[in-house]
Amino acid sequence: MSWPGTRPIHGDQVHVVTGSGVMVFTGDIQSVGVRRDGHGFVELTLPDADPQQRRVLGGAKEFEYRMYRGGTMVYQSPALTVRQAHRNETGALVVTASP
């Protein structure tokens, strides 16, 4: 599983691995591949429950993640470089990254 594709993948838990360790996010999670200016990116949308997790992920240079739905892994990312992290209109954390 190297790229999520342009159809959103939904999950209820994600394990994000950074140089600082593993963070677990639980809730409504979405991963989708997007193209901008001829480049491919992944957008990972996470519930923004813990400000410390947001700071760590937003400050990370690289990360990988494993997404689960009902305890079953539905997607595993390659190593990704963080390009942007921001909150969307619902308050969720959106991390844009590329391989």
PDB file as gemmi writes it, atoms N, CA and C in Angstrom:
CRYST1    1.000    1.000    1.000  90.00  90.00  90.00 P 1                      
ATOM      1  N   MET A   1       0.859  -1.184   0.000  1.00  0.00           N  
ATOM      2  CA  MET A   1       0.000   0.000   0.000  1.00  0.00           C  
ATOM      3  C   MET A   1       0.893   1.231   0.000  1.00  0.00           C  
ATOM      4  N   SER A   2       1.156   1.795  -1.151  1.00  0.00           N  
ATOM      5  CA  SER A   2       2.088   2.913  -1.197  1.00  0.00           C  
ATOM      6  C   SER A   2       1.420   4.272  -1.354  1.00  0.00           C  
ATOM      7  N   TRP A   3       0.219   4.331  -1.886  1.00  0.00           N  
ATOM      8  CA  TRP A   3      -0.433   5.624  -2.087  1.00  0.00           C  
ATOM      9  C   TRP A   3      -1.926   5.443  -1.883  1.00  0.00           C  
ATOM     10  N   PRO A   4      -2.583   6.366  -1.182  1.00  0.00           N  
ATOM     11  CA  PRO A   4      -3.995   6.140  -0.869  1.00  0.00           C  
ATOM     12  C   PRO A   4      -4.949   6.300  -2.041  1.00  0.00           C  
ATOM     13  N   GLY A   5      -4.516   6.918  -3.125  1.00  0.00           N  
ATOM     14  CA  GLY A   5      -5.405   7.145  -4.252  1.00  0.00           C  
ATOM     15  C   GLY A   5      -6.287   8.358  -4.018  1.00  0.00           C  
ATOM     16  N   THR A   6      -7.101   8.681  -5.029  1.00  0.00           N  
ATOM     17  CA  THR A   6      -7.903   9.905  -4.947  1.00  0.00           C  
ATOM     18  C   THR A   6      -9.267   9.684  -4.293  1.00  0.00           C  
ATOM     19  N   ARG A   7      -9.603   8.447  -3.995  1.00  0.00           N  
ATOM     20  CA  ARG A   7     -10.837   8.167  -3.251  1.00  0.00           C  
ATOM     21  C   ARG A   7     -10.490   8.138  -1.779  1.00  0.00           C  
ATOM     22  N   PRO A   8     -11.192   8.895  -0.944  1.00  0.00           N  
ATOM     23  CA  PRO A   8     -10.865   8.938   0.491  1.00  0.00           C  
ATOM     24  C   PRO A   8     -10.954   7.563   1.148  1.00  0.00           C  
ATOM     25  N   ILE A   9     -10.009   7.296   2.028  1.00  0.00           N  
ATOM     26  CA  ILE A   9     -10.016   6.117   2.884  1.00  0.00           C  
ATOM     27  C   ILE A   9     -10.392   6.610   4.276  1.00  0.00           C  
ATOM     28  N   HIS A  10     -11.371   5.979   4.892  1.00  0.00           N  
ATOM     29  CA  HIS A  10     -11.825   6.391   6.218  1.00  0.00           C  
ATOM     30  C   HIS A  10     -11.411   5.360   7.251  1.00  0.00           C  
ATOM     31  N   GLY A  11     -11.085   5.849   8.436  1.00  0.00           N  
ATOM     32  CA  GLY A  11     -10.715   4.976   9.534  1.00  0.00           C  
ATOM     33  C   GLY A  11     -11.177   5.551  10.850  1.00  0.00           C  
ATOM     34  N   ASP A  12     -10.971   4.767  11.920  1.00  0.00           N  
ATOM     35  CA  ASP A  12     -11.345   5.234  13.249  1.00  0.00           C  
ATOM     36  C   ASP A  12     -10.151   5.338  14.186  1.00  0.00           C  
ATOM     37  N   GLN A  13      -8.965   4.926  13.697  1.00  0.00           N  
ATOM     38  CA  GLN A  13      -7.748   5.070  14.495  1.00  0.00           C  
ATOM     39  C   GLN A  13      -6.554   5.123  13.549  1.00  0.00           C  
ATOM     40  N   VAL A  14      -5.564   5.928  13.911  1.00  0.00           N  
ATOM     41  CA  VAL A  14      -4.335   5.992  13.127  1.00  0.00           C  
ATOM     42  C   VAL A  14      -3.155   6.057  14.082  1.00  0.00           C  
ATOM     43  N   HIS A  15      -2.093   5.330  13.725  1.00  0.00           N  
ATOM     44  CA  HIS A  15      -0.836   5.361  14.467  1.00  0.00           C  
ATOM     45  C   HIS A  15       0.151   6.135  13.608  1.00  0.00           C  
ATOM     46  N   VAL A  16       0.605   7.273  14.106  1.00  0.00           N  
ATOM     47  CA  VAL A  16       1.523   8.135  13.375  1.00  0.00           C  
ATOM     48  C   VAL A  16       2.906   7.974  14.011  1.00  0.00           C  
ATOM     49  N   VAL A  17       3.888   7.594  13.193  1.00  0.00           N  
ATOM     50  CA  VAL A  17       5.246   7.359  13.676  1.00  0.00           C  
ATOM     51  C   VAL A  17       6.127   8.512  13.214  1.00  0.00           C  
ATOM     52  N   THR A  18       6.714   9.228  14.173  1.00  0.00           N  
ATOM     53  CA  THR A  18       7.653  10.309  13.881  1.00  0.00           C  
ATOM     54  C   THR A  18       8.971   9.971  14.566  1.00  0.00           C  
ATOM     55  N   GLY A  19       9.946  10.827  14.410  1.00  0.00           N  
ATOM     56  CA  GLY A  19      11.217  10.635  15.104  1.00  0.00           C  
ATOM     57  C   GLY A  19      11.063  10.711  16.615  1.00  0.00           C  
ATOM     58  N   SER A  20       9.957  11.291  17.082  1.00  0.00           N  
ATOM     59  CA  SER A  20       9.703  11.434  18.519  1.00  0.00           C  
ATOM     60  C   SER A  20       8.973  10.239  19.113  1.00  0.00           C  
ATOM     61  N   GLY A  21       8.490   9.332  18.277  1.00  0.00           N  
ATOM     62  CA  GLY A  21       7.760   8.172  18.777  1.00  0.00           C  
ATOM     63  C   GLY A  21       6.467   7.968  18.008  1.00  0.00           C  
ATOM     64  N   VAL A  22       5.525   7.273  18.659  1.00  0.00           N  
ATOM     65  CA  VAL A  22       4.247   6.934  18.033  1.00  0.00           C  
ATOM     66  C   VAL A  22       3.127   7.707  18.719  1.00  0.00           C  
ATOM     67  N   MET A  23       2.278   8.341  17.918  1.00  0.00           N  
ATOM     68  CA  MET A  23       1.090   9.014  18.435  1.00  0.00           C  
ATOM     69  C   MET A  23      -0.121   8.268  17.901  1.00  0.00           C  
ATOM     70  N   VAL A  24      -1.127   8.113  18.743  1.00  0.00           N  
ATOM     71  CA  VAL A  24      -2.352   7.426  18.342  1.00  0.00           C  
ATOM     72  C   VAL A  24      -3.484   8.439  18.346  1.00  0.00           C  
ATOM     73  N   PHE A  25      -4.166   8.563  17.211  1.00  0.00           N  
ATOM     74  CA  PHE A  25      -5.337   9.422  17.080  1.00  0.00           C  
ATOM     75  C   PHE A  25      -6.546   8.513  16.910  1.00  0.00           C  
ATOM     76  N   THR A  26      -7.636   8.832  17.611  1.00  0.00           N  
ATOM     77  CA  THR A  26      -8.858   8.049  17.520  1.00  0.00           C  
ATOM     78  C   THR A  26     -10.011   8.980  17.188  1.00  0.00           C  
ATOM     79  N   GLY A  27     -10.881   8.548  16.288  1.00  0.00           N  
ATOM     80  CA  GLY A  27     -12.029   9.350  15.891  1.00  0.00           C  
ATOM     81  C   GLY A  27     -12.245   9.238  14.395  1.00  0.00           C  
ATOM     82  N   ASP A  28     -12.831  10.271  13.811  1.00  0.00           N  
ATOM     83  CA  ASP A  28     -13.111  10.307  12.375  1.00  0.00           C  
ATOM     84  C   ASP A  28     -11.836  10.699  11.641  1.00  0.00           C  
ATOM     85  N   ILE A  29     -11.246   9.771  10.895  1.00  0.00           N  
ATOM     86  CA  ILE A  29      -9.961   9.970  10.233  1.00  0.00           C  
ATOM     87  C   ILE A  29     -10.138   9.703   8.739  1.00  0.00           C  
ATOM     88  N   GLN A  30      -9.469  10.522   7.923  1.00  0.00           N  
ATOM     89  CA  GLN A  30      -9.553  10.355   6.475  1.00  0.00           C  
ATOM     90  C   GLN A  30      -8.175  10.549   5.864  1.00  0.00           C  
ATOM     91  N   SER A  31      -7.877   9.754   4.847  1.00  0.00           N  
ATOM     92  CA  SER A  31      -6.648   9.886   4.081  1.00  0.00           C  
ATOM     93  C   SER A  31      -7.032   9.885   2.601  1.00  0.00           C  
ATOM     94  N   VAL A  32      -6.435  10.809   1.844  1.00  0.00           N  
ATOM     95  CA  VAL A  32      -6.757  10.889   0.420  1.00  0.00           C  
ATOM     96  C   VAL A  32      -5.544  11.434  -0.331  1.00  0.00           C  
ATOM     97  N   GLY A  33      -5.323  10.925  -1.534  1.00  0.00           N  
ATOM     98  CA  GLY A  33      -4.274  11.443  -2.398  1.00  0.00           C  
ATOM     99  C   GLY A  33      -4.811  12.610  -3.212  1.00  0.00           C  
ATOM    100  N   VAL A  34      -4.020  13.675  -3.316  1.00  0.00           N  
ATOM    101  CA  VAL A  34      -4.419  14.855  -4.089  1.00  0.00           C  
ATOM    102  C   VAL A  34      -3.269  15.261  -5.008  1.00  0.00           C  
ATOM    103  N   ARG A  35      -3.624  15.948  -6.084  1.00  0.00           N  
ATOM    104  CA  ARG A  35      -2.617  16.484  -7.000  1.00  0.00           C  
ATOM    105  C   ARG A  35      -2.731  18.001  -6.999  1.00  0.00           C  
ATOM    106  N   ARG A  36      -1.575  18.633  -6.882  1.00  0.00           N  
ATOM    107  CA  ARG A  36      -1.507  20.090  -6.968  1.00  0.00           C  
ATOM    108  C   ARG A  36      -0.272  20.466  -7.767  1.00  0.00           C  
ATOM    109  N   ASP A  37      -0.467  21.319  -8.746  1.00  0.00           N  
ATOM    110  CA  ASP A  37       0.651  21.796  -9.575  1.00  0.00           C  
ATOM    111  C   ASP A  37       1.487  20.643 -10.121  1.00  0.00           C  
ATOM    112  N   GLY A  38       0.832  19.543 -10.486  1.00  0.00           N  
ATOM    113  CA  GLY A  38       1.528  18.413 -11.073  1.00  0.00           C  
ATOM    114  C   GLY A  38       2.240  17.499 -10.084  1.00  0.00           C  
ATOM    115  N   HIS A  39       2.073  17.743  -8.783  1.00  0.00           N  
ATOM    116  CA  HIS A  39       2.723  16.932  -7.762  1.00  0.00           C  
ATOM    117  C   HIS A  39       1.672  16.179  -6.952  1.00  0.00           C  
ATOM    118  N   GLY A  40       2.033  14.973  -6.493  1.00  0.00           N  
ATOM    119  CA  GLY A  40       1.132  14.183  -5.681  1.00  0.00           C  
ATOM    120  C   GLY A  40       1.398  14.370  -4.201  1.00  0.00           C  
ATOM    121  N   PHE A  41       0.325  14.517  -3.441  1.00  0.00           N  
ATOM    122  CA  PHE A  41       0.405  14.679  -1.996  1.00  0.00           C  
ATOM    123  C   PHE A  41      -0.617  13.765  -1.345  1.00  0.00           C  
ATOM    124  N   VAL A  42      -0.440  13.535  -0.075  1.00  0.00           N  
ATOM    125  CA  VAL A  42      -1.455  12.851   0.717  1.00  0.00           C  
ATOM    126  C   VAL A  42      -1.953  13.855   1.747  1.00  0.00           C  
ATOM    127  N   GLU A  43      -3.261  13.877   1.939  1.00  0.00           N  
ATOM    128  CA  GLU A  43      -3.844  14.700   3.002  1.00  0.00           C  
ATOM    129  C   GLU A  43      -4.429  13.754   4.042  1.00  0.00           C  
ATOM    130  N   LEU A  44      -3.919  13.869   5.247  1.00  0.00           N  
ATOM    131  CA  LEU A  44      -4.380  13.077   6.369  1.00  0.00           C  
ATOM    132  C   LEU A  44      -5.164  14.004   7.286  1.00  0.00           C  
ATOM    133  N   THR A  45      -6.453  13.721   7.464  1.00  0.00           N  
ATOM    134  CA  THR A  45      -7.314  14.555   8.308  1.00  0.00           C  
ATOM    135  C   THR A  45      -7.570  13.815   9.607  1.00  0.00           C  
ATOM    136  N   LEU A  46      -7.195  14.465  10.716  1.00  0.00           N  
ATOM    137  CA  LEU A  46      -7.245  13.859  12.044  1.00  0.00           C  
ATOM    138  C   LEU A  46      -8.091  14.684  12.990  1.00  0.00           C  
ATOM    139  N   PRO A  47      -8.747  14.030  13.965  1.00  0.00           N  
ATOM    140  CA  PRO A  47      -9.412  14.809  15.001  1.00  0.00           C  
ATOM    141  C   PRO A  47      -8.329  15.568  15.778  1.00  0.00           C  
ATOM    142  N   ASP A  48      -8.566  16.811  16.099  1.00  0.00           N  
ATOM    143  CA  ASP A  48      -7.555  17.644  16.756  1.00  0.00           C  
ATOM    144  C   ASP A  48      -7.860  17.732  18.247  1.00  0.00           C  
ATOM    145  N   ALA A  49      -7.660  16.640  18.956  1.00  0.00           N  
ATOM    146  CA  ALA A  49      -8.013  16.587  20.369  1.00  0.00           C  
ATOM    147  C   ALA A  49      -6.891  17.046  21.286  1.00  0.00           C  
ATOM    148  N   ASP A  50      -5.646  16.829  20.920  1.00  0.00           N  
ATOM    149  CA  ASP A  50      -4.511  17.104  21.803  1.00  0.00           C  
ATOM    150  C   ASP A  50      -3.577  18.127  21.149  1.00  0.00           C  
ATOM    151  N   PRO A  51      -3.488  19.341  21.710  1.00  0.00           N  
ATOM    152  CA  PRO A  51      -2.616  20.360  21.111  1.00  0.00           C  
ATOM    153  C   PRO A  51      -1.150  19.920  21.029  1.00  0.00           C  
ATOM    154  N   GLN A  52      -0.679  19.123  21.984  1.00  0.00           N  
ATOM    155  CA  GLN A  52       0.709  18.662  21.947  1.00  0.00           C  
ATOM    156  C   GLN A  52       0.954  17.765  20.736  1.00  0.00           C  
ATOM    157  N   GLN A  53       0.015  16.878  20.422  1.00  0.00           N  
ATOM    158  CA  GLN A  53       0.160  16.024  19.246  1.00  0.00           C  
ATOM    159  C   GLN A  53       0.205  16.868  17.982  1.00  0.00           C  
ATOM    160  N   ARG A  54      -0.635  17.886  17.917  1.00  0.00           N  
ATOM    161  CA  ARG A  54      -0.641  18.775  16.741  1.00  0.00           C  
ATOM    162  C   ARG A  54       0.706  19.460  16.592  1.00  0.00           C  
ATOM    163  N   ARG A  55       1.291  19.941  17.694  1.00  0.00           N  
ATOM    164  CA  ARG A  55       2.591  20.617  17.618  1.00  0.00           C  
ATOM    165  C   ARG A  55       3.684  19.648  17.168  1.00  0.00           C  
ATOM    166  N   VAL A  56       3.686  18.434  17.724  1.00  0.00           N  
ATOM    167  CA  VAL A  56       4.705  17.450  17.362  1.00  0.00           C  
ATOM    168  C   VAL A  56       4.581  17.087  15.888  1.00  0.00           C  
ATOM    169  N   LEU A  57       3.376  16.796  15.434  1.00  0.00           N  
ATOM    170  CA  LEU A  57       3.182  16.398  14.036  1.00  0.00           C  
ATOM    171  C   LEU A  57       3.455  17.567  13.094  1.00  0.00           C  
ATOM    172  N   GLY A  58       3.002  18.760  13.445  1.00  0.00           N  
ATOM    173  CA  GLY A  58       3.253  19.928  12.606  1.00  0.00           C  
ATOM    174  C   GLY A  58       4.728  20.275  12.516  1.00  0.00           C  
ATOM    175  N   GLY A  59       5.496  19.953  13.559  1.00  0.00           N  
ATOM    176  CA  GLY A  59       6.929  20.235  13.575  1.00  0.00           C  
ATOM    177  C   GLY A  59       7.795  19.096  13.058  1.00  0.00           C  
ATOM    178  N   ALA A  60       7.178  17.947  12.814  1.00  0.00           N  
ATOM    179  CA  ALA A  60       7.936  16.795  12.319  1.00  0.00           C  
ATOM    180  C   ALA A  60       8.361  17.029  10.875  1.00  0.00           C  
ATOM    181  N   LYS A  61       9.524  16.554  10.540  1.00  0.00           N  
ATOM    182  CA  LYS A  61       9.979  16.653   9.157  1.00  0.00           C  
ATOM    183  C   LYS A  61       9.453  15.468   8.342  1.00  0.00           C  
ATOM    184  N   GLU A  62       9.437  14.293   8.963  1.00  0.00           N  
ATOM    185  CA  GLU A  62       8.949  13.088   8.288  1.00  0.00           C  
ATOM    186  C   GLU A  62       8.060  12.295   9.237  1.00  0.00           C  
ATOM    187  N   PHE A  63       7.187  11.485   8.638  1.00  0.00           N  
ATOM    188  CA  PHE A  63       6.362  10.583   9.422  1.00  0.00           C  
ATOM    189  C   PHE A  63       5.845   9.472   8.527  1.00  0.00           C  
ATOM    190  N   GLU A  64       5.345   8.445   9.160  1.00  0.00           N  
ATOM    191  CA  GLU A  64       4.629   7.358   8.494  1.00  0.00           C  
ATOM    192  C   GLU A  64       3.363   7.128   9.309  1.00  0.00           C  
ATOM    193  N   TYR A  65       2.364   6.521   8.694  1.00  0.00           N  
ATOM    194  CA  TYR A  65       1.170   6.208   9.482  1.00  0.00           C  
ATOM    195  C   TYR A  65       0.517   4.920   9.029  1.00  0.00           C  
ATOM    196  N   ARG A  66      -0.186   4.321   9.968  1.00  0.00           N  
ATOM    197  CA  ARG A  66      -0.988   3.126   9.724  1.00  0.00           C  
ATOM    198  C   ARG A  66      -2.415   3.457  10.158  1.00  0.00           C  
ATOM    199  N   MET A  67      -3.364   3.308   9.239  1.00  0.00           N  
ATOM    200  CA  MET A  67      -4.766   3.620   9.517  1.00  0.00           C  
ATOM    201  C   MET A  67      -5.551   2.329   9.713  1.00  0.00           C  
ATOM    202  N   TYR A  68      -6.440   2.365  10.709  1.00  0.00           N  
ATOM    203  CA  TYR A  68      -7.255   1.197  11.056  1.00  0.00           C  
ATOM    204  C   TYR A  68      -8.734   1.558  11.032  1.00  0.00           C  
ATOM    205  N   ARG A  69      -9.545   0.576  10.713  1.00  0.00           N  
ATOM    206  CA  ARG A  69     -11.002   0.699  10.806  1.00  0.00           C  
ATOM    207  C   ARG A  69     -11.493  -0.596  11.447  1.00  0.00           C  
ATOM    208  N   GLY A  70     -12.117  -0.444  12.610  1.00  0.00           N  
ATOM    209  CA  GLY A  70     -12.621  -1.621  13.322  1.00  0.00           C  
ATOM    210  C   GLY A  70     -11.526  -2.597  13.705  1.00  0.00           C  
ATOM    211  N   GLY A  71     -10.324  -2.096  13.982  1.00  0.00           N  
ATOM    212  CA  GLY A  71      -9.211  -2.946  14.381  1.00  0.00           C  
ATOM    213  C   GLY A  71      -8.426  -3.558  13.237  1.00  0.00           C  
ATOM    214  N   THR A  72      -8.868  -3.363  11.996  1.00  0.00           N  
ATOM    215  CA  THR A  72      -8.186  -3.908  10.822  1.00  0.00           C  
ATOM    216  C   THR A  72      -7.444  -2.787  10.103  1.00  0.00           C  
ATOM    217  N   MET A  73      -6.166  -3.026   9.787  1.00  0.00           N  
ATOM    218  CA  MET A  73      -5.400  -2.011   9.073  1.00  0.00           C  
ATOM    219  C   MET A  73      -5.937  -1.876   7.649  1.00  0.00           C  
ATOM    220  N   VAL A  74      -6.257  -0.626   7.255  1.00  0.00           N  
ATOM    221  CA  VAL A  74      -6.785  -0.370   5.915  1.00  0.00           C  
ATOM    222  C   VAL A  74      -5.789   0.378   5.032  1.00  0.00           C  
ATOM    223  N   TYR A  75      -4.740   0.956   5.638  1.00  0.00           N  
ATOM    224  CA  TYR A  75      -3.740   1.659   4.841  1.00  0.00           C  
ATOM    225  C   TYR A  75      -2.469   1.831   5.661  1.00  0.00           C  
ATOM    226  N   GLN A  76      -1.317   1.653   4.991  1.00  0.00           N  
ATOM    227  CA  GLN A  76      -0.014   1.933   5.588  1.00  0.00           C  
ATOM    228  C   GLN A  76       0.744   2.819   4.617  1.00  0.00           C  
ATOM    229  N   SER A  77       1.184   3.963   5.083  1.00  0.00           N  
ATOM    230  CA  SER A  77       1.849   4.920   4.201  1.00  0.00           C  
ATOM    231  C   SER A  77       3.332   4.604   4.061  1.00  0.00           C  
ATOM    232  N   PRO A  78       3.933   5.131   2.993  1.00  0.00           N  
ATOM    233  CA  PRO A  78       5.394   5.137   2.924  1.00  0.00           C  
ATOM    234  C   PRO A  78       5.907   6.266   3.825  1.00  0.00           C  
ATOM    235  N   ALA A  79       7.204   6.441   3.912  1.00  0.00           N  
ATOM    236  CA  ALA A  79       7.767   7.591   4.627  1.00  0.00           C  
ATOM    237  C   ALA A  79       7.340   8.857   3.899  1.00  0.00           C  
ATOM    238  N   LEU A  80       6.843   9.830   4.644  1.00  0.00           N  
ATOM    239  CA  LEU A  80       6.313  11.068   4.072  1.00  0.00           C  
ATOM    240  C   LEU A  80       7.012  12.280   4.682  1.00  0.00           C  
ATOM    241  N   THR A  81       7.137  13.329   3.900  1.00  0.00           N  
ATOM    242  CA  THR A  81       7.673  14.604   4.367  1.00  0.00           C  
ATOM    243  C   THR A  81       6.517  15.564   4.580  1.00  0.00           C  
ATOM    244  N   VAL A  82       6.451  16.161   5.758  1.00  0.00           N  
ATOM    245  CA  VAL A  82       5.382  17.116   6.064  1.00  0.00           C  
ATOM    246  C   VAL A  82       5.574  18.367   5.219  1.00  0.00           C  
ATOM    247  N   ARG A  83       4.539  18.772   4.519  1.00  0.00           N  
ATOM    248  CA  ARG A  83       4.564  20.002   3.712  1.00  0.00           C  
ATOM    249  C   ARG A  83       3.770  21.117   4.377  1.00  0.00           C  
ATOM    250  N   GLN A  84       2.686  20.738   5.075  1.00  0.00           N  
ATOM    251  CA  GLN A  84       1.838  21.742   5.726  1.00  0.00           C  
ATOM    252  C   GLN A  84       0.963  21.039   6.751  1.00  0.00           C  
ATOM    253  N   ALA A  85       0.665  21.745   7.835  1.00  0.00           N  
ATOM    254  CA  ALA A  85      -0.296  21.257   8.826  1.00  0.00           C  
ATOM    255  C   ALA A  85      -1.162  22.448   9.230  1.00  0.00           C  
ATOM    256  N   HIS A  86      -2.478  22.272   9.137  1.00  0.00           N  
ATOM    257  CA  HIS A  86      -3.381  23.361   9.489  1.00  0.00           C  
ATOM    258  C   HIS A  86      -4.702  22.775   9.983  1.00  0.00           C  
ATOM    259  N   ARG A  87      -5.506  23.622  10.589  1.00  0.00           N  
ATOM    260  CA  ARG A  87      -6.847  23.217  11.002  1.00  0.00           C  
ATOM    261  C   ARG A  87      -7.822  23.598   9.899  1.00  0.00           C  
ATOM    262  N   ASN A  88      -8.797  22.726   9.670  1.00  0.00           N  
ATOM    263  CA  ASN A  88      -9.823  23.059   8.681  1.00  0.00           C  
ATOM    264  C   ASN A  88     -10.995  23.747   9.368  1.00  0.00           C  
ATOM    265  N   GLU A  89     -12.057  24.002   8.616  1.00  0.00           N  
ATOM    266  CA  GLU A  89     -13.209  24.745   9.151  1.00  0.00           C  
ATOM    267  C   GLU A  89     -13.925  24.018  10.289  1.00  0.00           C  
ATOM    268  N   THR A  90     -13.754  22.705  10.408  1.00  0.00           N  
ATOM    269  CA  THR A  90     -14.401  21.957  11.502  1.00  0.00           C  
ATOM    270  C   THR A  90     -13.485  21.805  12.707  1.00  0.00           C  
ATOM    271  N   GLY A  91     -12.249  22.298  12.603  1.00  0.00           N  
ATOM    272  CA  GLY A  91     -11.300  22.189  13.703  1.00  0.00           C  
ATOM    273  C   GLY A  91     -10.412  20.965  13.622  1.00  0.00           C  
ATOM    274  N   ALA A  92     -10.599  20.135  12.588  1.00  0.00           N  
ATOM    275  CA  ALA A  92      -9.758  18.948  12.422  1.00  0.00           C  
ATOM    276  C   ALA A  92      -8.380  19.359  11.947  1.00  0.00           C  
ATOM    277  N   LEU A  93      -7.388  18.548  12.261  1.00  0.00           N  
ATOM    278  CA  LEU A  93      -6.025  18.785  11.826  1.00  0.00           C  
ATOM    279  C   LEU A  93      -5.814  18.128  10.462  1.00  0.00           C  
ATOM    280  N   VAL A  94      -5.376  18.906   9.475  1.00  0.00           N  
ATOM    281  CA  VAL A  94      -5.099  18.394   8.136  1.00  0.00           C  
ATOM    282  C   VAL A  94      -3.599  18.501   7.891  1.00  0.00           C  
ATOM    283  N   VAL A  95      -2.964  17.365   7.651  1.00  0.00           N  
ATOM    284  CA  VAL A  95      -1.533  17.325   7.388  1.00  0.00           C  
ATOM    285  C   VAL A  95      -1.347  16.954   5.922  1.00  0.00           C  
ATOM    286  N   THR A  96      -0.665  17.810   5.182  1.00  0.00           N  
ATOM    287  CA  THR A  96      -0.349  17.558   3.778  1.00  0.00           C  
ATOM    288  C   THR A  96       1.107  17.115   3.716  1.00  0.00           C  
ATOM    289  N   ALA A  97       1.359  15.997   3.033  1.00  0.00           N  
ATOM    290  CA  ALA A  97       2.700  15.432   2.984  1.00  0.00           C  
ATOM    291  C   ALA A  97       2.957  14.802   1.619  1.00  0.00           C  
ATOM    292  N   SER A  98       4.224  14.537   1.348  1.00  0.00           N  
ATOM    293  CA  SER A  98       4.602  13.892   0.090  1.00  0.00           C  
ATOM    294  C   SER A  98       5.735  12.909   0.352  1.00  0.00           C  
ATOM    295  N   PRO A  99       5.874  11.924  -0.541  1.00  0.00           N  
ATOM    296  CA  PRO A  99       6.956  10.955  -0.366  1.00  0.00           C  
ATOM    297  C   PRO A  99       8.318  11.576  -0.626  1.00  0.00           C  
TER     298      PRO A  99                                                      
END                                                                             
